[in-house]
Amino acid sequence: MLKLNKRTKAGLAAARARGRNGGAPFKMTPAKLRLAEAAMGKPETKVADLCVELGVTRQTLYRFVGPKGELRADGEKMLKKKTRQLSA
C-alpha cells in the first residue's frame, strides 16, 4: 500500500472537494455502451471487430455487456451514474 503524507492527503481531499477525481478516464462511455449493447445482440457481430471500433479490450467489453447483448452490473451502474448526473 502506498503511504501518503499529511500534505498529500490534504491536497487530494481539497481536490475532491473541488469536484476533481484522480485517475484516467474510462474507455467505455455511455454512448459506446449503448452501441455495444445493440451490436452484441446480433449474431453476426464479430467481437474483435467491435472492440477495435469502440477502442476497448475484449475484457472491458464483456465487463459491461454480456455475450447476448444484455447489460451487466457495471454497465447498468455506468448508465445510472450518467443519468443521475444529467438529472441533478
N, C-alpha and C positions, 0 to 999 in steps of 0.2 A: 504494500500500500504506500502511496506517495504521501510524504509528510509535508504539510504546508505550514509556514509560519503565520503568526498572527496578522501581519500586514497583508499577506497574500489572501488570507481568508477574508479579511475586511474588504479588500479590493473586489474580490469575487462577489461578496454579499452586496456591495454597493452597486456593482454592475447588474446583478439580478434585480435589485430594487428599481433600477432604471429600465428594466424590461429586456436586458441583454442576457442571452444564454450562450455558453461556450459550446464548442464542438462544430463539426462540419454539418452543413445542411443535408437533409435526407435526399437520397437519389430518387426515391419514389414520391411522387406528388399525387394529390387527389385526381388531377386530370389523367395522369399516366395510369393510376389505379383503375379508373373507370374504363379506359381503353383496354387495359389488360383483362379486366373482368369480362368485357364483351368478347374479346378475341379468344380467351381461353374456353369460352362456352362453345366455340365452333370446332368441330372435329378436324378440320383441315389445317388448323393453326400449327405451325412449327414453333416450338418453344424457343429454340435457339435464335430463330429469326426475330421473334417477338422481343427477346431480351436485347438483341442488338438495336432494334428500332427504339426501344424505350431507354436504352443506356443503363440497364441494370443487369446484375448477375442472375443466374437461374435461382440461386438460393434466395435472393431478395424477392424475386417474383413469387416464388412459392411461399414465402413468409406472409405475403399479403393476399394472394389469390390461390385457391385450390385448383387441381387439375381439371375440374369440370366447370370452372368459372365462378365458383362460389367464393364469397369474401371470407377470409379467415379472421381471427380475432384482431390481429394487428391492422388489417385492412379496415375493419369496422371502427376500430379505435381512431385511425387516421381521419376517416371521414367524419366521425363525430366531433373530433377536435377542430377540424376546419370549419364545420357548420356552426359550431358553438362560437368560434371567434368571429364569424361573419355576422351572427345574430346579436352579439354583445355590443 
